[in-house]
Amino acid sequence: MTRIALLPSAYPPSVGGVEELTRHLALALVAAGDEVEVWTGLPDDHAPETVEVRDGLVVHRFPMPLPATRMSAVSHAATTGWRTMRGLRRAVATFRPDVLHVQCFGPNGAYATALSRLCRVPLVVSLQGETLMDDADIFDTSHVLRASLRGGIRTAAAVTACSAFTLDDAISRFGLARGRGSVIFNGVDLDRPVPDGAAAGLPAPLVDVPFVLALGRVVDKKGFDLLLAAYAAMDPTRRTADLVIGGTGSALERLEAQAEDSGIRDHVHFVGRLTRDQVAAAMAGAVVFVMPSRLEPFGIVVLEGWRAGTAVVATDHGGPPEFVHDSVDGLLVDPFNTAAFASVLGRVLSDDRLRHDIAAAGRARVEAFAWPRIAEEYRAVYRAALVGGTAPVGGAERVAS
């Protein structure tokens, strides 16, 4: 039995990939016999520390301001930061963790690094693409955060990443020594039932017409504009399903205007943010799921599409080629090549056998990404960190499976 303090950048009720993966990892570790607490940041750095029990887990939330460079913020950052470190050290004294595990490095990682050094508790850092996919490119603009990540990598007993692509970025830009990191892919909850559309309360476009589905933060990096361009470029005779884009974000108005200008607005539906049940039901109801990102460190939504038994089309930029086998359990596309992208969409919509075969292969493949299996890979990393060794590379072993 190992005591693990998980320190994610955010945690439910916040909504997002890191929140969900941390929750599922925590529950899988507990099911395997470990003890887990979650220590995370508060959205408001001026809010007081809180503690609650969620899903049977103790969840501490702390204000976590980064060290300030603006004089107007120095006093607050120093005072609040000192109080947070005192609260974290108190949590260490009470819970006595064997390992501190950062999921998605941000201010949480800076505090965990300091805590590891002060309390001599081994640190594990898991990179989830935050250095590549932050909407504000914070690791390019913030010297403090860049320096904090470099310090965290130097301090860490182990570093993992959601893909070799993400790991290579840590090597090339943040000082990770080649051979020090390992790949652990993300997981998916295979035990959660998939509700039907009516039970989930899906919006009308998701129950009235056949549809191609895309989901995520509606920002430039997610490539929804590239998907719209490919959809508009399709042969209209092969455009047998409408396009549904779920999510909210800064690019929404531009996408709506693009759909209007392209003459496809009547066949494109922007349905806003969906609940977890609605996402699962929409995945199951889609003719095809598409992830058109300009860059994607991993792509948990691919696993959700596989779980739902839906054919998946994914970007070939970033991590997806490490686990999606093109034309076997999914189709990989260059989203910048509009003509080729349109051709793939037309092909998958018009070929029932192809859709069936890649959907069935994806549903079989997703078993390798069940959270109990992913948790065992992290447990191997913890054991190695505690004895000063090197854990086996997990995710890479599944690439060819």
N, C-alpha and C positions, 0 to 999 in steps of 0.2 A: 504494500500500500504506500502510495506517494501522496504527499500534500502539495497541491499545485495552486498557486495564486495566478489566475488568468488576468492579464491587464490589457483588455482590448481598447481600441480608440473610442469605441462607443458600444452600447449594450441596450437591448430592449428595455423600455418600449420604443426607443429609437428604431427606425426602420432602415435596413440596409444589409448588404452582403456580409460585412464583418460582424454585425450584430447577430445575424442568424448563425453564421458558422461558429462563432464563439459559444453561443448557447448550445448548439448541438454537440460541439466538442465537450463542453463541460458536462452535459448529461451523459454522454457516452463514457467519459472518464469515471464518473460516479458509478455508472452501471458496471464498470470493470473493477470496482473496488477501491478507487482512489477517493481522497477528500479534496474538494474544490471550493474555493471562494473566488468571486469576481470583484476586482478592484478597477474602477474605470473613472473617466472624467465626467464632469458636469458640463452641459452646454453653456451655462453661464458661470464664468470664472468668479463672479461676485456672490454666488449662492453658497450656502453653508454645506458642509459635509453631511451626507445622509447614509443610512444603512437600512436595508430592507431584505425580505426573503422573497425570492421570485423563482418559481419552478423548483422549490425546495433548496435553492442555493442562496447563500448569504452574498448580497451584492452591496459593496461599499462604493459610494460615489463621492469623488473629491473634486474641488476646483483645481485645475491644472494649468495655470498660466505659464507660458514660456518666459524665460528671462527677457526683460524688456530692453530695447535699445532707445526708445523714446523717453525723454526725461519725465513726461507727464504720467507715464505708466510704470516707472521704475519702482516707486514706493509700493504700489498695489501688488506688483509681481513679486517683489521681495517678501513682503509681509504675508501674502496669501501662500506663496510657495513654501515659506518656512512652516506655516501652519499645516499645509498638506503633507510635507515631509514628516512632521511630527505625527500626524494621523496615520500615515503609512507605516511608520516605525512601530506605532502602537498596534496596528493590525498584524505586523510581523510577530510582535511579542505575544499576541493572543493566539493567532492561528498557527504560528511556527511552520511556515511553508518550507518544503524541501527545494522548490523551484519557483522562480518568477518567470512567467511566460507572457511576453508581449505579442499580441496579435494586431498587426497593422501599426507601424511606428508613427507616432506623432508626439504631442506633449506627454502622453502616457508613457512612451518609450524613454523620454528624457528623465522622468521621475523614477521609472523602474531601474534605469541604469544607475542613478545615484543611490537608490535603495539597495541594489545588489552590492555596490561597493561598500556602503556603510554597514550593512548587516551581514555581509559575506554569504549571501544566498545566491546560488548559481542562476544565471540569467539565460533564457532562451528567447531569441527574437525571430518571429515569423513575419516575413514580408508578403503582403497580399496585393502588390501592385501599386501601393500608395505613392511610390516615387515616380510612377509613370502616368497615373490616371487622375490625380487630383485636379479638379476643375481650375484652380487658381495657380497650378504649377508651383506649389508652395516650396518644394525642395529646390527649385531653381531660384526663387526669389528670397528665401529666408536663410541667411547665413547661420543663424542660431539653430534652425532645425537640421540643416546639413551637418553642422558640427556635432549636434546631438546624435544623429544617426551614425556617424562615423565612430563616435565614442561608444555608442551602444554595441556596434559590431565588434569593436576591440574588446569590450568588457565581456561579451556574451560567451558562455560556454558552448553554445551551439546556435547556428543560424539556419533557418529553413526558409523556403520560398514556395509559392504556389505553382511555379513553373521554372524550368531552366532559363527561359527568357527573362523572368524577373530576377533570378539569381545572377545572371550575367550582368544585369544593370547594376546590382550591388557590387559586383567585382570591378566593373569599368568605372563607376562614378563615386563609390562610397568606401573603397578601401578593403572590401572583403577579399581575403586571400583565396586564390583559386584552390579548390579542394576542401575548404573549410565548411562550405554550406552543403545542404542536402535539399532535395525536392520532395515535398509532401503535397500532393494534389488536394484540392478541396473535396468535401463530401456532400452527400444529399441524404435527406431523411426518407428512407424507403418504407417506413412503417406507417407513415401518415396517410390516411385514406384520401383519395381524390374525389371531392364532391362534384356532383353534376352542376351544370350551369344554373339551373333554376334554384337549387339549394344555396349556391354561392351568391345569388343575386347579381348575375352578370349584366352589364349594360346591353341594350338592345342589339347593337351591331354584332355582338358576340354570340347571339342566339338566333338571329334572323337570316344570316347569309353565310356561305362558306368564306373563310378568311385565312389570310396569312398573318401571323402574329409576330410582333417585335415588342420587346419590353426593356425598360431601363430608365436611367436618368436621361432626360431629354436635353442633352448637351452635345456639343460638336464632336467630342471624342467618341461618342457612341455611334456615329455614322448614319443616323436616320435619314439625313439628307441624301446620302449615297444610295440608300435603299429606295427612297422616293424616285431618284433619278433612274434607277434600274427598273423599277416598276413601271414608270412612265414610258421607258424605252422598249418594253415588252411588245411582242406581237399581240394586238388586242384580242385576237382569236384564242390566244393561250392564256389570257388574263381571266381565268375562270373563278377567281376568288378575290374578294376585297382585301384591302390592307388595313390592319388594325395596329396602332401604335399606342402602347400603354406606358404611362409615366408622366412626370412633370419636370419642368426645368426651363432654363433660360432660352433654349432654342425653339420653344414651341411656336411662337408667333411666326418665326421665319419658316418653319416647316409648313405651317398652314398656308402661308403665302406661296411657298414653292408648289404645294399641291394644287393650289388654285391656278397658278401661272402655267402649270404643266398640263392642265385640262383633265386632271384625274381626281379632283376634289370630291366628286360624288361617290367615288369608290375608296376613299381613304377616311378612316375614322380615328380621331384622337380621343381616347376614352379616359385619360387622366390616370391618377394613381389607383391601383387595384390592391385589395387586401390579399393576404396570403392564400386564403381559400379561393378568391377570384383568380389569382395567378394560376393556381393548380388547375382549376376548372377550365380556364382559357387555354392553357397548354394542351389539355386533353381534347378540347373541342376544335383546335386549329387544324387546318389542312397541312400546314407547314409552319415551323418556327424558324425565324431568321435572326441571327446576331451579326449585324453589319459593321461592327466597330472599326474605326480607323486603327485602333490598337487595343488589344485585350490581353491583360496579363494571364488570365485563366478563362473565366466564363462559366460561373456556376449555373447560369440559365440554360446552358447546354445540358447539364445533368438533369435539370428540371424537365426539359423537353424529352430527354430519354426516359425519365421516370414515367412520364405521361404517355409514352408509346407513340410519340409524334416525330415525324421526319424533321431533321435539323439541318439547316444551312448555316455555316459559321465562317467568320472572317479567317483568313490565313495569316493575318498580321498579329504576331505575339504568341501566346501560349497554346491556343486551340490545336495547332498541328501536332503538339506533343501527345495529345490523347484522342483526338478525332481521326479516324482512319477514313480518308477521302474515298467516297463511293462505296464504302462498306457500312459504317454506322453513322455517316453524315456526309454532307457535301461541303467542301472548303472552297471559298471564293476570295478573289482579290476585290474588295468592295470599291476600289478606285477604278477598276476596269468596267465601265458601265455596260458595254456591249456583252462582255462575258458574264457579268452578274445577271443581266436580263435573260441571257440564254439559259443559265442554270435555273433561274426561277421558272421560266417557261417549261423547261424540261421536267422539273420535279412536279409541277402542277399538272402536266399532261400525261405523266407516266405513272399509272396507279401501281404497277408492279415495283417500280423503283421506290416509290414512297413507302410501300408496305415493307420492302426488304430492308431499307436503311432504318426504318422505325423499329422493326423487330430486332435488328442487330444492336441498335442503341439501347433498347430495353434490356437485352441480355448483358450488354457491356456495363450498364450502370451499376450492376451488383458489385463490381469492384470498387465502387466509390461509397459504399454504405459507411455510415459514421463509425460503427464499431471497428471496422477495418482501419479507417483513418486514425482513430484514437490509438490503436495499437502501434501505429507508426510513430505517433508523438510520444507514446510511452517508452518506446525504444530510445528516442532522443533524450528523454528525461533520464533514463537509466545511464546512458553514456555520459551525460553532463554531470551526473552525480559522482561518477568514478573518473572523470577526466578523459574519457575515451571519445571515439567518433562513432556516431550512429550510422547504420546502413542507410543508403539512399532509398527512400520508399517509393515515391511517385514514379521515378524513372523506370522502376521494375515493371510497372503496369502499362508502359507505353506500348509495348509490343504484344500485350496479352489480348 
